[in-house]
């Protein structure tokens, strides 16, 4: 009897000892504020380069390692977006040295409209002089190198941590399609997903948080990260030893309203920071591994492209956006290229054990997708993000394609695509996400 009691006492003592952390994490940042005047991204109405810097811009990287020893990296940035060629260039630099596969790297952009033009993103929308092109090319090349180096630094800092997740709320996003069309439905996603990374002693080392809204408060000529930039800096003020990384959600049809005053951008950022703080200081759910990931593409068909005659008419008689788009597409035809009839759309899904599903969508994704996917997979443990890896177009639902307007039709002009998407775009994306989630197992 005495031996049996000793056995159970020893077993209970062993069980009470702290177990080694299953997760490791490392975080790093780099300042990407332009060192020279540069054309700014997001608004076609701008007619000259930047005039100064209101607040610095950053790219930040969170590296994770699960119990299998595999590494994963999620990058946040104060940029309008990464193009596919930019993301591919970053991946090519880090894949070999760090044994990363494409499914284990996500590049997200806050979509600030007060940052620099990068790569060929939205180029038909801007009228750049040759000297402006040189500056953009120089900045983009440096940005790719900085991002690749940053990923390496984050991976080099891996240390044992604990992960936890919960969501809050913030209410400043407004469905902008109802501006001028009050008869339209106005779906919004006001959830604030928060992933906390804490050292084994309990200290917060990094926080990943999201929201679904455009970063479009101001439209002047000063560089800054708009409300997502202010939100990150406010969180880092509240938690001085923490790196805050913002991950944009499905905010393509969402605007912060009212807007057009820098103090409102700061106010919205502080509002979101408080929403994150409330989550961090309440009870959060532990997140276990392993982390399973998958990446694939689905072909999204475009409607019938305009004829050369129609493009020539638009170049002569159309609006500014139509003229610039037509000139861009006619130049492709003149080079002997054909106009695309669809686009290979990238999707990633990350499964954190059975506790959290992170769905990474490309392009400017409308809020409906977040609501649809969370309803399918779980409101409390599903995080849907847009503006990842390849910002190449707006991604509407069937309803928005039918309604038309900017998100459903005319935004294609600035992105250089010849026609809107077919109505099937919604089913194709949702079905592909469901397929990828099944491939990761139960």
C-alpha positions in Angstrom: 0.0 0.0 0.0 2.9 2.3 0.9 4.5 1.6 -2.5 1.3 2.3 -4.3 0.8 5.6 -2.6 4.4 6.6 -3.4 3.8 5.8 -7.0 0.7 7.9 -7.3 2.4 10.8 -5.4 5.3 10.7 -7.8 3.1 10.6 -10.8 1.0 13.6 -9.7 4.2 15.5 -8.9 5.6 14.8 -12.4 2.3 15.8 -14.0 2.4 19.1 -12.1 5.8 20.0 -13.6 5.8 22.5 -16.4 6.0 20.8 -19.8 8.3 22.1 -22.6 6.6 24.7 -24.8 5.4 23.2 -28.1 5.7 26.6 -29.8 8.7 28.7 -30.6 8.4 32.2 -32.0 10.6 35.0 -33.2 9.6 38.5 -34.3 11.5 41.3 -36.1 10.8 44.6 -37.9 12.4 46.9 -40.4 11.8 50.5 -41.2 10.7 50.9 -44.9 9.9 54.6 -44.9 10.9 56.0 -48.3 14.2 58.0 -48.2 13.1 60.2 -51.1 10.0 61.7 -52.6 8.0 58.9 -54.2 4.6 58.5 -56.0 2.0 57.4 -53.5 -0.3 54.4 -53.9 -4.1 54.0 -53.7 -5.6 57.2 -55.2 -5.6 57.8 -58.9 -6.4 61.5 -58.2 -2.9 62.3 -57.0 -0.8 64.1 -59.5 2.7 64.4 -58.0 5.0 62.5 -55.6 5.0 62.6 -51.8 5.7 65.8 -50.0 7.0 64.5 -46.6 6.7 61.8 -43.9 4.1 62.1 -41.1 4.9 58.7 -39.5 7.3 55.9 -40.4 6.4 52.7 -42.3 7.4 49.2 -41.2 7.4 45.6 -42.4 7.2 43.1 -39.5 7.7 39.3 -39.5 6.4 36.7 -37.0 8.2 33.4 -37.3 6.6 30.3 -35.7 7.9 26.8 -35.1 5.6 24.0 -34.0 6.4 20.6 -32.3 7.3 19.1 -35.6 10.2 21.5 -36.0 8.8 23.1 -39.1 9.0 26.9 -39.4 6.3 29.3 -40.7 6.4 33.0 -41.3 3.6 35.7 -41.4 4.6 39.1 -42.6 2.7 42.3 -42.0 3.4 45.6 -43.9 2.5 49.3 -44.1 2.0 48.9 -47.9 -0.9 49.1 -50.3 0.0 45.5 -51.3 2.4 42.9 -52.6 2.1 41.9 -56.2 2.6 38.3 -57.2 6.0 39.1 -58.7 7.1 40.8 -55.4 5.9 37.9 -53.3 7.6 35.4 -55.6 10.9 37.4 -55.4 10.8 37.4 -51.6 10.0 33.6 -51.5 12.8 32.8 -53.9 15.3 34.5 -51.5 14.1 32.8 -48.3 13.0 29.3 -49.5 16.3 27.6 -49.7 18.2 29.3 -46.9 15.4 28.7 -44.4 13.8 25.5 -45.8 10.4 27.3 -46.3 7.8 26.0 -48.7 5.3 28.3 -50.3 2.4 27.2 -48.0 4.4 28.4 -44.9 4.9 32.0 -45.9 2.1 34.7 -45.9 2.8 38.3 -47.0 0.0 40.7 -45.8 -0.5 44.4 -46.5 -2.4 46.9 -44.4 -3.5 48.5 -47.7 -2.6 52.0 -46.5 -3.3 54.6 -49.1 -0.6 56.8 -47.7 2.3 54.6 -48.6 4.5 54.3 -51.7 3.7 52.8 -55.1 5.4 49.4 -55.3 6.1 47.1 -58.3 3.3 47.2 -60.9 0.5 47.4 -58.5 -2.4 49.5 -59.9 -0.1 51.0 -62.4 -2.7 51.8 -65.1 -4.3 54.1 -62.5 -1.2 56.4 -62.2 0.5 58.7 -64.6 4.2 58.5 -63.7 7.0 60.3 -65.4 10.2 58.3 -66.3 12.0 59.7 -63.2 9.1 58.6 -61.0 9.4 55.1 -62.5 13.0 55.0 -61.5 12.3 55.9 -57.9 9.5 53.2 -57.7 11.7 50.6 -59.2 14.6 51.4 -56.8 12.3 51.4 -53.7 10.7 48.1 -54.7 14.0 46.3 -55.2 15.2 47.5 -51.8 11.8 46.5 -50.2 12.1 42.9 -51.5 15.6 42.6 -50.1 14.6 44.1 -46.7 11.6 41.8 -46.4 13.7 38.7 -47.2 16.4 39.7 -44.7 13.7 40.5 -42.1 12.3 36.9 -42.4 15.7 35.5 -41.7 16.1 37.7 -38.6 12.7 36.6 -37.2 13.6 32.9 -37.8 16.9 33.4 -36.0 15.1 34.7 -32.9 13.0 31.6 -32.2 12.4 31.0 -28.5 9.8 29.0 -26.5 6.4 30.7 -26.3 2.7 30.1 -25.6 0.0 31.1 -28.1 -3.6 32.2 -27.3 -6.5 33.5 -29.3 -9.7 35.5 -28.8 -11.7 38.2 -30.6 -13.0 41.6 -29.7 -15.1 44.2 -31.6 -14.6 47.7 -33.1 -17.2 49.6 -35.0 -15.7 52.3 -37.2 -15.8 50.3 -40.5 -18.8 51.2 -42.7 -20.0 49.4 -45.9 -19.2 52.1 -48.4 -21.4 50.7 -51.1 -24.4 52.2 -49.3 -23.0 55.7 -49.8 -25.2 56.8 -52.7 -27.1 53.4 -52.7 -28.9 53.2 -49.4 -31.0 50.4 -50.9 -27.9 48.1 -51.0 -27.3 45.7 -48.1 -24.5 46.8 -45.8 -22.6 43.8 -44.5 -19.7 44.5 -42.2 -17.3 42.4 -40.1 -16.5 44.2 -36.9 -14.6 41.3 -35.3 -11.1 42.0 -34.0 -9.2 38.7 -34.0 -6.2 38.7 -31.7 -3.3 36.1 -31.5 -1.1 36.7 -28.4 2.5 35.4 -28.3 3.7 35.2 -24.7 7.1 34.1 -23.3 7.0 31.2 -20.9 7.1 33.7 -18.0 3.9 35.3 -19.3 5.3 38.5 -20.8 3.7 39.5 -24.1 6.3 39.5 -26.9 4.1 39.9 -29.9 0.5 40.4 -30.8 -1.1 39.7 -34.2 -4.4 41.4 -34.7 -6.8 42.1 -37.5 -9.8 44.2 -38.7 -11.7 44.4 -42.0 -11.6 48.0 -43.3 -9.8 50.1 -45.9 -6.9 52.3 -44.7 -8.2 55.4 -46.5 -8.7 58.1 -43.9 -6.4 60.7 -45.6 -5.6 61.4 -49.3 -2.9 64.0 -49.1 0.8 63.7 -49.9 2.3 62.8 -46.5 3.6 59.3 -45.9 2.1 57.3 -43.0 0.4 54.0 -42.2 -3.1 55.4 -41.8 -5.2 54.0 -38.9 -3.5 50.5 -39.0 -0.1 52.2 -38.4 -1.5 54.3 -35.5 -3.1 51.2 -34.0 0.2 49.3 -34.0 2.2 52.2 -32.5 -0.5 52.6 -29.8 -0.4 48.9 -28.9 3.4 49.1 -28.7 3.1 52.2 -26.5 0.8 50.3 -24.1 3.0 47.2 -24.2 6.6 48.6 -24.7 8.3 45.2 -25.0 5.9 44.0 -27.6 5.8 44.0 -31.4 2.3 44.6 -32.8 1.5 43.2 -36.3 -1.6 44.2 -38.1 -3.3 41.8 -40.6 -5.9 43.3 -42.8 -9.2 41.4 -43.1 -11.9 41.4 -45.8 -12.4 45.2 -46.0 -12.6 45.9 -49.8 -16.1 47.4 -49.5 -15.5 48.9 -46.0 -14.3 52.5 -45.3 -13.5 54.2 -42.0 -16.2 56.9 -41.9 -16.1 59.8 -41.4 -12.6 60.5 -42.8 -10.3 62.9 -44.5 -8.7 64.3 -41.3 -5.5 62.9 -39.9 -6.8 63.1 -36.3 -9.6 60.7 -37.3 -6.9 58.2 -38.5 -5.2 58.5 -35.2 -8.6 58.1 -33.4 -9.5 55.0 -35.3 -6.1 53.5 -34.6 -6.4 54.2 -30.9 -9.9 52.7 -31.0 -8.6 49.5 -32.4 -5.7 49.4 -30.0 -8.2 49.6 -27.1 -10.2 46.7 -28.6 -7.0 44.6 -28.7 -6.0 45.6 -25.2 -9.4 44.5 -23.8 -8.9 41.1 -25.4 -5.3 40.8 -24.2 -6.3 41.6 -20.6 -9.3 39.1 -20.5 -9.3 35.3 -20.6 -7.9 34.0 -24.0 -8.0 30.4 -25.3 -4.8 28.5 -25.6 -3.7 27.6 -29.1 -2.1 24.2 -29.6 -0.2 22.8 -32.6 0.8 21.3 -34.8 0.4 24.0 -37.5 -0.8 22.4 -40.8 -0.7 24.5 -43.9 -1.7 24.3 -47.6 -1.5 26.6 -50.6 -3.1 26.3 -54.0 -4.8 28.3 -56.8 -8.2 28.3 -58.4 -8.9 29.8 -61.9 -11.4 32.7 -61.7 -13.0 33.4 -65.1 -13.4 37.0 -66.4 -16.3 38.2 -68.5 -15.7 38.7 -72.2 -12.9 41.1 -72.9 -13.6 44.3 -75.0 -12.6 44.2 -78.7 -9.6 46.3 -80.0 -12.2 48.7 -81.6 -13.9 49.2 -78.2 -10.6 49.8 -76.5 -9.6 52.3 -79.1 -12.9 54.1 -78.6 -12.4 54.2 -74.8 -8.9 55.6 -75.3 -10.4 58.4 -77.4 -13.6 59.1 -75.6 -13.7 57.5 -72.2 -13.1 58.8 -68.7 -9.6 59.2 -67.4 -9.7 55.7 -65.9 -11.1 54.2 -69.1 -8.5 56.0 -71.2 -5.6 54.8 -69.1 -6.9 51.3 -68.9 -7.5 51.1 -72.6 -4.0 52.4 -73.3 -2.5 49.8 -71.0 -4.5 46.9 -72.7 -3.8 48.1 -76.2 -0.1 48.2 -75.4 -0.3 44.5 -74.4 -2.0 43.7 -77.7 0.6 45.7 -79.6 3.3 43.6 -78.0 1.6 40.5 -79.4 0.1 39.5 -76.0 -3.4 38.2 -75.6 -5.8 39.7 -73.0 -6.4 37.3 -70.1 -9.8 35.4 -69.8 -9.2 34.6 -66.1 -6.8 34.7 -63.2 -5.1 32.0 -61.1 -6.2 33.0 -57.6 -3.9 31.9 -54.7 -5.4 30.7 -51.4 -3.7 29.6 -48.2 -5.2 27.9 -45.1 -3.4 27.5 -41.8 -4.8 25.1 -39.1 -3.4 25.6 -35.6 -4.2 22.2 -34.1 -7.9 22.1 -33.6 -8.1 25.6 -32.1 -7.8 28.2 -34.9 -8.2 28.3 -38.7 -6.5 31.2 -40.6 -7.7 31.6 -44.1 -5.5 33.8 -46.3 -7.1 35.2 -49.5 -5.5 37.3 -52.2 -6.7 40.6 -53.6 -9.1 43.1 -52.2 -11.7 40.8 -50.7 -15.2 42.1 -49.8 -16.6 41.5 -46.3 -19.2 38.9 -47.4 -16.4 36.3 -47.7 -15.3 36.7 -44.1 -18.9 36.3 -43.0 -19.6 33.3 -45.2 -16.5 31.4 -44.2 -16.9 32.1 -40.5 -20.4 30.9 -40.7 -19.2 27.7 -42.4 -16.2 26.9 -40.2 -16.9 28.6 -36.9 -17.5 32.2 -35.7 -15.2 31.8 -32.7 -12.1 30.1 -34.2 -11.9 31.2 -37.8 -9.9 34.2 -39.0 -10.3 35.3 -42.6 -7.8 37.7 -44.1 -7.5 39.5 -47.5 -4.7 41.5 -49.1 -2.3 38.5 -49.0 0.5 37.6 -51.4 -1.0 39.1 -54.5 -3.1 42.3 -54.6 -4.2 42.2 -58.2 -8.0 43.1 -58.2 -11.1 43.5 -56.1 -12.7 40.1 -55.3 -16.6 40.6 -55.3 -19.3 38.1 -54.5 -22.1 37.1 -56.9 -24.4 39.8 -55.5 -21.8 42.6 -56.0 -21.0 41.5 -59.5 -24.7 41.8 -60.3 -25.0 45.2 -58.6 -21.9 46.5 -60.4 -20.3 49.7 -59.3 -16.7 50.1 -58.3 -16.1 46.8 -56.4 -18.0 44.8 -58.9 -16.9 46.2 -62.2 -15.0 49.5 -62.7 -12.1 48.8 -60.2 -10.8 46.4 -62.9 -9.8 49.4 -64.9 -7.1 50.5 -62.5 -5.8 47.0 -62.1 -5.3 46.5 -65.8 -7.7 43.6 -66.2 -9.9 43.7 -69.3 -13.3 42.8 -67.8 -15.1 42.1 -64.5 -15.2 38.6 -63.0 -18.0 36.1 -63.8 -20.6 35.6 -61.1 -19.2 32.2 -60.4 -16.2 33.8 -58.6 -17.9 33.4 -55.2 -18.7 29.7 -55.5 -15.2 28.9 -56.9 -13.4 30.6 -54.0 -15.7 29.2 -51.3 -15.5 25.7 -52.8 -11.7 25.9 -53.0 -11.3 27.0 -49.4 -13.5 24.1 -48.3 -11.3 21.7 -50.4 -8.1 23.0 -48.8 -9.5 22.8 -45.3 -10.5 19.1 -46.0 -7.0 18.5 -47.2 -5.6 19.5 -43.8 -7.7 16.8 -42.1 -10.1 17.0 -39.2 
